[in-house]
Amino acid sequence: MPRPVVTPPAPAPPPLAGLRVLDLATLFAGPLAATMLGDFGAEVIKVEHPDRPDPSRGHGPSKDGIGLWWKVLGRNKRTITLDLSRPAGRTTLLRLAATTDVVVENFRPGTLEKWGLGWDELSAVNPRLVLTRVTGFGQFGPYARRPGFGTLAEAMSGFAAMTGEPDAPPTLPPFGLADSIAALATAYAVMTALAARERTGEGQVVDMAIIEPILTVLGPQPTWYDQLGHVQPRTGNRSQNNAPRNTYRTADGTWVAVSTSAQSVAERVMRLVGRPELIDEPWFATGADRARHADVLDAAVGDWIARHGRADVLAEFEKAEAAVAPVQDVRDVMADPQYQALDTVTTVDDPELGPLRMQNVLFRLSATPGAIRWAGRPHGADTEEVLTGLGLTPADVKELREEGVV
């Protein structure tokens, strides 16, 4: 008897399917937040100036004249061009906003208002809209109209002051740390505002200042200062809260990082490196006291690691259930078996460059996973398709092109 043919169920739509996002922002927090929404199914329309594309298209290395950073930042976005400062551009943007759930912008405060595209005008055409404003310093206050970038947030927040060696200058990160943290916070803020809209039926304004999320992730610095007058100094790789915690050079010239945030792990490390007597020291009982004896603990751990190759160090630490990781550059990351198992760096087929490797979506959902559907598209590639979808005719789009509006 033939077996019945079982049709597998259709995959569930991604969780943000049906959500439309207009990405008016540039460099980098706002656009990255829009990317995160697009990764989980939102329809993201990237709006760029006809003559001045998003500068991220030219940031960093390129291949065949095509910016590689943009391929990541622009993934899952349709791209159109529109000059918002022109009357016809304003009218077209309002037509788009009427069909949109979220607008992400990062112009200096007052710029959208100058163009007649502020909250009053946008909410008039779409009361359910969430207008997400991402700026260096927020929409009000003495610094609000200053130009702001992530580097300034890294400096102002205290991050640079506490980063680096004790006798060295403050250290800035070599990548967009504050922007990336702000992007995560912005995506969270958007989803929070959309959840509120489900209850109220109305949209609202999200005011995201890049100087704020990085301050949150730095921990209880303000509370320590408020209650104790404590200012965290630069301590290099060491922590004031536990030890040993550092990077250590192995016998074969590579490096590993060790952390002992848990007391039990600290004890295992001391037994592993042949210094169990240190566990009996009165100061070993708390992380803060161990941190005050970091020289002794670093010497014990560092001497042992220096006598072993990295593979042996990792194997022995794993056997002892002690926390260790290799210090990896991007070459190691690409070959790391754990990242490979998670598909953390995945392959995307791109019409311009062929197969591209890039970071995958941020997390895995068991029932409605996200996906990278395409890498960043050329400047203005979807202008005609998006605008005719609003009801404009090809002739209307042609006229806008001739006027320099798109």
KANORNOR-V738909 format. One record per pair of residues at least 12 apart in sequence whose ideal C-beta (glycine too) atoms are under 6 Angstrom apart, sorted by sequence separation. I is the first residue (numbers start at 1). J is the second residue. D is the distance in whole Angstrom. If there is no record, write none. Layout:
I_J_D / I_J_D
This chain:
119_131_6 / 136_148_1 / 160_172_5 / 267_279_5 / 345_357_6 / 21_34_5 / 56_69_5 / 57_70_4 / 193_206_6 / 384_397_5 / 56_70_5 / 244_258_6 / 245_259_5 / 346_360_4 / 21_37_5 / 244_260_6 / 344_360_6 / 56_73_5 / 189_206_5 / 343_360_6 / 154_172_5 / 242_260_5 / 242_261_5 / 356_375_6 / 16_37_6 / 21_42_5 / 23_44_6 / 186_208_5 / 19_42_4 / 20_43_5 / 21_44_5 / 22_45_5 / 23_46_5 / 24_47_5 / 383_406_5 / 16_40_5 / 17_41_4 / 154_178_5 / 348_372_5 / 15_40_5 / 16_41_4 / 22_47_6 / 90_115_6 / 97_122_5 / 153_178_4 / 275_300_4 / 350_375_4 / 14_40_5 / 16_42_4 / 90_116_5 / 150_176_5 / 14_41_3 / 90_117_6 / 98_125_4 / 273_300_5 / 348_375_5 / 26_54_5 / 27_55_6 / 97_125_6 / 98_126_5 / 102_130_5 / 103_131_5 / 104_132_5 / 105_133_6 / 106_134_4 / 150_178_4 / 182_210_4 / 185_213_4 / 273_301_5 / 26_55_6 / 27_56_6 / 97_126_5 / 106_135_6 / 150_179_4 / 85_115_6 / 109_139_5 / 46_77_4 / 50_81_4 / 84_115_5 / 94_125_5 / 182_213_5 / 273_304_4 / 178_210_6 / 181_213_5 / 44_77_4 / 45_78_5 / 46_79_5 / 47_80_6 / 48_81_5 / 50_83_6 / 181_214_5 / 47_82_5 / 109_144_5 / 109_145_6 / 178_214_5 / 181_217_6 / 39_76_6 / 108_145_6 / 35_73_6 / 38_76_3 / 38_77_6 / 31_73_5 / 242_287_4 / 241_287_5 / 243_290_4 / 242_290_6 / 243_291_5 / 272_320_4 / 242_291_6 / 272_322_6 / 240_291_5 / 243_294_4 / 134_186_6 / 246_298_6 / 268_320_5 / 244_297_4 / 269_322_5 / 243_297_5 / 244_298_6 / 248_302_5 / 268_322_5 / 156_211_5 / 250_305_6 / 238_294_5 / 251_307_6 / 254_310_4 / 153_210_5 / 157_214_5 / 244_301_5 / 248_305_4 / 251_308_6 / 252_309_4 / 256_313_6 / 265_322_6 / 132_190_6 / 153_211_4 / 157_215_5 / 251_309_5 / 252_310_6 / 265_323_6 / 250_309_6 / 150_210_6 / 158_218_6 / 250_310_4 / 153_214_5 / 130_193_4 / 158_221_6 / 250_313_6 / 259_323_5 / 258_324_5 / 139_207_5 / 166_234_5 / 256_324_5 / 257_325_5 / 138_207_6 / 34_104_5 / 162_232_5 / 164_234_5 / 256_326_6 / 257_327_6 / 138_209_3 / 165_236_4 / 137_209_5 / 162_234_6 / 255_327_4 / 130_203_5 / 30_104_5 / 129_203_4 / 131_205_5 / 132_206_4 / 133_207_6 / 134_208_5 / 136_210_5 / 137_211_6 / 127_202_6 / 128_203_5 / 30_106_4 / 22_100_5 / 25_104_5 / 20_100_5 / 25_105_6 / 247_327_6 / 20_101_5 / 21_102_4 / 22_103_5 / 23_104_5 / 24_105_4 / 25_106_4 / 19_101_5 / 119_205_6 / 102_190_6 / 30_134_4 / 29_134_5 / 28_176_5 / 29_179_4 / 33_183_4 / 28_179_4 / 32_183_4 / 36_187_4 / 29_182_4 / 33_186_4 / 29_183_5 / 33_187_5 / 29_210_6 / 71_356_6 / 66_352_6 / 72_358_5 / 95_390_5 / 75_372_5 / 76_373_5 / 79_377_5 / 81_380_4 / 75_375_5 / 75_376_6 / 79_380_6 / 74_376_3 / 79_381_5 / 80_382_6 / 81_383_5 / 79_382_5 / 80_383_4 / 71_375_4 / 78_382_4 / 71_376_4 / 70_376_4 / 80_386_5 / 89_405_5 / 88_405_5 / 86_405_5 / 39_361_4 / 83_405_5 / 82_406_6 / 81_406_5 / 53_379_5 / 40_370_4 / 39_370_4 / 45_386_6 / 15_368_5 / 14_368_6 / 12_367_6 / 12_368_5 / 50_406_6
